[in-house]
Amino acid sequence: MDAENAMAICADLLLKDQDVDAEVVAAFGRALMKGGKLEMALEFSELAAMEGSGLAMNTLASLYNDGEIVPADHETAFAWYMAAAETGLPMGMHNVAYGYENGKGVAPDIDKALYYYERAAFFGYEPSLLHLGVIYREGTHVTRDMQRAVDCLKMAAGNGSADAAARLGYIHEIGENGYSKDIEQALDYYFQAAKQNNVVALHNLGSLTYHGRDGVPQDTEAALLFWGRAAKLGDVKSQRKFGRLLYEIGDVEEALRFLRLAAEQGDDEAQKLIRQIEGG
């Protein structure tokens, strides 16, 4: 739900009921924050936080982190995130973990960060599941564990994370770090992510179909579709590859347009292709 709709619904409930639930007030405060109405967001979040709403506490923490309506105070923000976590709010647990991992508002403590990420993940909180998947995949702070990484990413993907699905696609495509290679699984995850316009998945699908790798049929038209979608979403590598492919099929004007977009974002290979096409 977008911020405007959320604000309208919450405002209607508040007007109809003088003794409205603190979580409704908290939701209203969060919607106000998302909608840029920060003074009102602060007011309603403070009211709901005093009634014990973890969501309101988390919103207050965000306002203190951002420092737009109140002076930026990362220690106060962390204290509110911790209060939100102690109410059982997974979002608060995730933010506490982030604070401990990055030393934001509190002294860095990786063990505590992992503890709170795991707590949030236990409740199915998608960002924590995704982040744990990345941590175990890359061996950041922990011994690399591909099975644990895949398990976390699968849960995140199951909860709708396109980023997690794209990462799973790549793991299965190449058999990363000894994990089993399975192109059918890779394609399933890539398509799941591509439906949500994930540029990594779109780019990788373009590469698979253009080159016809690992049993995937070579299909230039499909590659044009995948790279084209990713290019229009701003992915630099896809802009370059889409531009080069457009040039190969004879659409020079459009090819140069996308190559220039990539070059403007610092892609040296795109710049070289432009010079070759223009004869410079």
C-alpha positions in Angstrom: 0.0 0.0 0.0 1.4 3.4 -0.9 1.8 6.1 1.8 -1.2 8.2 0.6 -3.6 5.3 0.8 -2.3 4.2 4.2 -2.6 7.7 5.6 -6.2 8.0 4.3 -7.2 4.6 5.8 -5.5 5.4 9.2 -7.0 8.9 9.4 -10.4 7.5 8.7 -10.1 5.0 11.6 -8.7 7.7 13.9 -11.7 10.0 13.1 -14.2 7.3 13.7 -12.8 6.0 17.0 -11.6 8.2 19.9 -10.1 5.1 21.6 -8.2 3.8 18.7 -5.6 1.1 19.0 -2.0 2.2 19.4 -1.0 0.1 16.4 -3.3 2.0 14.2 -1.8 5.2 15.4 1.6 3.7 14.8 0.7 2.7 11.3 -0.6 6.2 10.7 2.7 7.7 11.9 4.7 5.4 9.7 2.6 6.2 6.7 3.0 9.9 7.4 6.8 9.4 7.5 6.8 7.6 4.2 4.6 10.4 2.8 7.1 13.0 3.9 4.9 14.6 6.6 7.5 14.3 9.3 6.2 16.7 12.0 2.9 14.7 12.1 4.8 11.4 11.9 6.8 12.4 14.9 3.8 13.4 16.9 1.7 10.3 16.2 4.7 8.0 16.6 5.5 9.4 20.0 1.9 8.9 21.1 1.8 5.3 20.0 5.3 4.6 21.3 4.2 5.7 24.8 1.4 3.1 24.5 4.0 0.4 23.8 3.9 0.1 20.0 7.0 -1.4 18.6 6.2 -0.1 15.1 6.0 3.5 16.5 9.3 3.0 18.3 10.9 1.9 15.1 9.6 4.9 13.3 10.9 7.2 15.9 14.3 5.5 15.6 14.2 6.2 11.8 13.4 9.8 12.4 16.3 10.2 14.8 18.6 8.5 12.3 17.5 10.7 9.4 17.8 13.9 11.4 15.4 15.9 9.3 12.7 16.8 11.8 14.8 16.2 15.0 18.6 16.5 15.4 20.3 13.4 14.1 21.2 11.2 17.1 22.3 7.7 16.2 22.5 6.6 19.9 18.9 7.6 20.6 17.9 6.0 17.3 19.6 2.7 18.4 17.9 2.9 21.8 14.5 3.2 20.1 15.3 0.3 17.7 16.3 -1.8 20.7 13.0 -0.9 22.4 11.1 -1.9 19.2 13.0 -5.2 19.1 12.1 -5.9 22.7 8.4 -5.7 21.8 9.0 -8.5 19.4 9.0 -6.4 16.2 11.2 -8.2 13.6 11.9 -5.0 11.8 13.3 -3.6 15.0 15.5 -6.7 15.5 16.9 -6.2 12.0 17.7 -2.6 12.7 19.4 -3.5 16.0 21.5 -6.1 14.1 22.4 -3.5 11.5 23.5 -1.1 14.2 25.7 -3.7 15.9 27.2 -4.8 12.5 28.1 -1.3 11.4 28.7 0.4 14.7 25.8 2.8 14.2 24.7 4.3 17.5 26.4 1.5 19.4 29.8 -0.2 19.6 30.3 -2.8 16.9 29.6 -6.3 18.0 29.3 -9.0 15.3 28.1 -11.7 17.6 25.2 -9.5 18.8 24.5 -8.5 15.2 24.2 -12.1 14.1 22.0 -12.9 17.1 19.5 -10.2 16.2 19.6 -11.0 12.4 18.8 -14.7 13.4 16.0 -13.6 15.7 14.4 -11.5 12.9 14.9 -14.3 10.4 13.2 -16.7 12.8 10.0 -14.6 12.3 10.5 -14.7 8.6 11.6 -11.1 8.2 12.8 -11.0 4.6 15.6 -8.4 4.8 17.3 -10.4 7.6 16.9 -13.7 5.7 18.5 -12.1 2.7 21.3 -10.5 4.7 22.1 -13.8 6.4 22.1 -15.5 3.1 24.7 -13.0 1.9 26.8 -13.3 5.0 26.9 -17.1 4.9 27.5 -17.1 1.1 30.4 -14.7 1.3 31.8 -15.9 4.6 31.5 -12.4 6.1 31.9 -12.6 9.9 31.3 -16.4 9.8 32.7 -19.5 8.2 31.3 -19.8 4.7 28.3 -22.2 4.6 26.6 -22.5 1.2 23.9 -24.7 2.5 22.9 -22.2 5.2 23.2 -19.4 2.7 20.9 -21.2 0.3 18.4 -22.1 3.0 18.2 -18.4 4.1 17.9 -17.1 0.5 15.2 -19.7 -0.3 13.1 -18.5 2.6 13.7 -14.8 1.6 12.7 -15.6 -2.0 9.7 -17.5 -0.7 8.7 -14.3 1.1 9.0 -12.3 -2.2 12.6 -11.1 -2.3 13.6 -10.7 -5.9 17.2 -10.1 -4.8 17.3 -13.4 -3.0 15.8 -15.2 -6.0 18.4 -13.6 -8.4 21.2 -14.7 -6.1 19.9 -18.3 -5.9 19.7 -18.3 -9.7 23.3 -17.4 -10.0 24.4 -20.0 -7.3 22.5 -22.7 -9.3 23.7 -21.5 -12.7 27.4 -21.7 -11.9 27.4 -24.2 -9.0 29.0 -21.6 -6.8 31.5 -22.7 -4.2 30.8 -26.3 -4.7 27.0 -26.0 -4.5 25.2 -28.2 -7.0 24.8 -26.7 -10.5 21.2 -26.9 -11.7 20.2 -24.8 -14.7 16.5 -25.6 -14.4 16.5 -24.3 -10.8 18.6 -21.3 -12.0 16.0 -20.4 -14.6 13.1 -20.8 -12.2 14.7 -18.4 -9.8 15.8 -16.0 -12.5 12.3 -15.8 -13.9 10.9 -15.3 -10.4 13.2 -12.3 -9.9 12.7 -11.0 -13.5 9.0 -10.8 -13.0 9.8 -8.2 -10.3 12.1 -6.4 -12.7 15.3 -7.5 -11.0 18.1 -6.3 -13.3 20.6 -9.0 -12.3 18.2 -11.7 -13.2 17.2 -10.0 -16.4 20.8 -9.5 -17.4 21.8 -13.1 -16.7 18.8 -14.4 -18.6 19.9 -12.3 -21.5 23.4 -13.8 -21.3 22.1 -17.3 -21.1 19.8 -16.9 -24.1 22.2 -14.9 -26.3 25.1 -17.4 -25.9 22.9 -20.6 -25.6 24.8 -21.9 -22.6 24.3 -24.9 -20.4 21.5 -26.4 -22.5 19.5 -23.1 -22.8 18.6 -22.7 -26.5 20.3 -19.8 -28.3 17.7 -17.1 -28.8 18.7 -13.6 -29.9 15.1 -12.3 -29.7 14.9 -13.4 -26.0 18.2 -11.8 -25.3 17.0 -8.6 -26.8 13.9 -8.7 -24.6 15.8 -9.5 -21.3 18.7 -7.1 -21.9 16.3 -4.4 -23.2 14.2 -4.5 -20.0 17.3 -4.4 -17.8 18.8 -1.6 -19.9 15.6 0.5 -19.6 15.7 0.0 -15.9 19.2 1.5 -15.9 21.5 -1.5 -15.7 24.8 -0.5 -17.1 26.1 -3.9 -18.4 22.7 -4.5 -20.0 22.7 -1.1 -21.7 26.1 -1.9 -23.2 25.1 -5.5 -24.3 21.7 -4.3 -25.6 23.3 -1.5 -27.5 25.9 -3.9 -29.1 23.1 -6.3 -30.0 21.0 -3.6 -31.5 24.0 -2.6 -33.6 24.5 -6.2 -34.7 20.9 -6.3 -36.0 21.2 -3.0 -37.8 19.5 -0.5 -35.5 22.4 1.9 -35.2 20.6 4.9 -33.8 19.1 3.0 -30.9 22.3 1.1 -30.4 24.2 4.4 -29.9 21.5 5.7 -27.6 21.9 2.8 -25.1 25.7 2.7 -25.5 25.8 6.4 -24.6 23.7 5.7 -21.5 26.2 3.1 -20.4 29.2 5.3 -21.2 27.7 8.2 -19.2 27.7 5.8 -16.2 31.4 5.1 -16.7 31.4 2.0 -18.8 34.7 2.1 -20.8 33.7 -0.8 -23.1 30.6 1.1 -24.2 32.7 4.1 -24.9 35.0 2.0 -27.1 32.1 0.6 -29.0 30.7 4.1 -29.6 34.1 5.1 -31.1 34.2 2.0 -33.3 30.6 2.6 -34.6 31.3 6.2 -35.3 34.6 5.5 -36.8 36.5 7.6 -34.4 
